[in-house]
Amino acid sequence: MYVPQEALDKAEEILKNGKEEDIIAFFAFAKEDNREIVAFKFQYWIYKLFPRYLQSEPAPFHDLFVRHMFASYYGEHNYLNLGFRGCAKSTYTKLFIAFVLLNDIEHHRKYIKVLARNLGNSKQMVTDIFNLIVEVKDLYGNLFPKQKDTKGEDTMTVFTTVDGVKLLAGTIGMTQRGHLQDAYRPDFLVFDDVEDRESIASIAQTEATIWRIDEAIQGLSNTGSYMCLGNYISEEGVIQWFLNKPNIVVDK
């Protein structure tokens, strides 16, 4: 992602000498903002607040991850990320969700669900996002006034921010219909590790997984959208089913 030097200098000046409210305002974004600028804010946010995730230079395909995650978040298309193992697709997803929960001034999504084959995996993602948010509470304040605001090792299933945005961990095997957060149906889904070599060996299990995923998608709000993280294992599997769907952008 090319960013003019003057923009980098301005960003560095704000983060170095600005007041807390100036820094928060710098990272804030809304739907109508220039998407390239918002993407730059996200990556600069990682660089300044979570530098441990940038031990090496981001790869060019990470820019695509970011661009497609924002497009999916805003319902412009659905997104299937089939990046190779070790390409940081899960890490970028966790950071992305933490970023939008902290910096989206419109709170565009009200009810986000993380769904995986194994509940432990989805709970770990929710826990990691919670801990990322708690880690920067000195800057943003406490987003969880009804919960302990300290990082924890125990995995958690759900949290709701002070702004009323809910993040829930679930499995693709659970019933997906009937879920509400206040007056809101789920409006953004993140599917993660929906199949593996064990599940792909069973046609019945694959079909049941697809049925539950489709139920989750059909249960979205009218403006809802989704993204999926996965690895291509079989042309008869769940990922191939995603590939066959319309209005989906794929990164491989």
N, C-alpha and C positions, 0 to 999 in steps of 0.2 A: 504494500500500500504506500503510494507516494504521498508525502505530506510536506508542504513548503516549509522551509527552515524558519520563516517568520512565525508560522503557526506553532512550531515546536518551541520556539523561544518564548512565545506568549504563554503557552501552556506551562512551561517550566517556571516562568516568573510567577504565575498564579499559584502554583503548587508550592513554590519555595517561600514566597513572601505574602501570599494572600491570607485573609482571615478564613476561619472554618466555613463561614457562609459563602465566601467567594469560591472555595474549592468545591463545595457541594453544588453550587450553581454551575460551575464549569462542567461537571460530570452529568448534570441533569439533561434530560432529553424528552422530546415529545414526538408524536407521530409525524408531524409536518416538517420536522427538522431534516436538513440535508443528511441523507443516509451515510454518505462517506464520512462526514464529520462525526456522526454518532458512532460509526464503526471505529474511527480513530480514537474517540473518547474511551470506548470500551478497552481497546488494546493498551492505551496509555494508562488507564485505570489499573489494569493488571500489572503493568510495568512499575507503577509507582507504589501501589498498595500491596501487591502480592508478587514481588520480584522472584521469589523462589520457584515460581512456575515458568520462569523465562531463563533457565540456566543456559540455553542456547538460543540463537536467533530464530524467531518464528519462520516457518516455511511459507512459501507463497500460497500453498493450499489452505493455510490457516485463514487467510483473507477471505477465501471462498466460504469456509466454515462460518465465519462471522456474518458475511453478507447474507447467506442463506438462512441462518438462524434468525436474523432480524426480519427477513421477509416472511418466514414461517410464523414468527411471533405476531406479526401484523396481518396474518391471514392472506398474504399475497400468493403464496403457494405452500404446499406441504413439502417436507424435506426428508430425504433419506440419505444418511451419511454412512457410506460403506468404506470409510478410510481404513487403511491397513492397521493391524494391531501395533500399538505404540505410537500412533500419529496424534495422540492427545485429544481425540474426539470427545471422550467422556469428561476430561478435565476442562476443556473449553465449554462444554455444556453446563457443568456445575458453575463455572465462573460467570457464564452468560446469565443464568437464572438469578444468581446473586446480584449481578449488575442491574438487571431490570427491576428486581424487587427494591433495590436501594435508590435507583436513579430515574425511573420512569415517573415523571411528575403527573401523568394522567392515569397511572395504574391501569393500563389498557387491558390486562388480563386479571381476572378476579379469582380464578380457581384453576390451578395448575396441578396436573396429576403426573406422577412418574410411575410407569408400569413396566414390570420385568417378569420373567418366568419365575424367578426366585425373589420372594419378599425381602430377603436379606440384602439383595443388591439394590433394590429401589429404596429401602430404608437407609442404606448407607449413603446413597446420593442425597437424600433429603437431609440427613445428618450433616454431611459435608457442607451443604449449602447453608444450613443453619450456623455452622461454625465459622464459615467465611463471613457471614453477616455480623456475628458477634465479635469477630476479630477486629472489625473497624467501627465498633460502637463509640469509641472516643471521638470519632469524626461525625458519624451519622446519628448518634444517640441510640437509645434502646428501642429496637423495633418490636420487642417482645415483653411488654410490661406485665403480662399475666404469666410469664414463664421465667425460669432462671435465665439470666443473660450472661452465662459463662459457657465456654466451650466444653463439650462433653464427649466421652468416648462411647457411651451407650447409644445404640442406634435408636432413632425416633421415627414414628410413622407419619406425623402430621404437625404442622405449625401454622399459625395465622399471624400475620404482621399487624402492627398497630393501624395500618392503612386498610385492613380488612381483606388482604390478599391471602388466600389459602394455598399451601403446598402439601400434597398428600402422596404418600407412597402406597402402592398397591401391586397386585399381581394380575397378569393377564388371565388367570384362572378364576378370578372373582367376578361376581355379577357386577356389571358396570352401570346399569340403569338405576335411576332414582336418586343419584347423588346430587346434593345441592349444597352450596355455601351461601347462607343467607338467601337471597333471591336468585342466585346465579347457578347455572349448570356449569359443569367443567367446560372451559373455553380454550385450554391449551394442554395437549398431551405430549409427553416425552416417553417414547418406547425405547427400552434399553435391554439388550441381550434377550430378545424374544425367542430365540431358538439356539440349539447347540447340536452337536453330533449325536447326542443321545436322543433328543426329541425328534430329530429329523428321521431317525430310523423307524419311527412309528407313524404310519399314515393317519391313524385315528387321532393321535396326539397332535399332529400337525393341523388336521382339519379342525379339531377342537380349539386350538390356539387361534387360528384364523377367525373362527366364529366369534370368540371372545374379543379379539382385537376389533373386528368389525362392529361388534356391539358397542364397544367404547367409542369408536369414531362416530357411530350413529347417535350416540348419546351426548355428543358435543352440543354446545349452544349454536345458534344459527350463524354466528360469526366465528365459530371455533376453528382451530387448525391443529396440526400435529407435526412432530418430527420424530424420526426413528434412527437409532444408532445400531449398527449391526455389522455382521460379516456374511458374505455370500458363501453358503455351504452347498446348496442344492437347487437345481432348476425346478424342483417340485416342492420347495419349502416356503416358509412364511415370508422370507425376504423377497423371493420371486413374486409372491402375491402383491407385496408392496410395489415392486417394480412395474407390475402390470396396471397399477392404478393411474387414473388421469390426474392432472394437476399436481404432479410431484416432480421435484428437482432432485437429481441424484449426484452426489460426489463419490467417486471411487478412488 
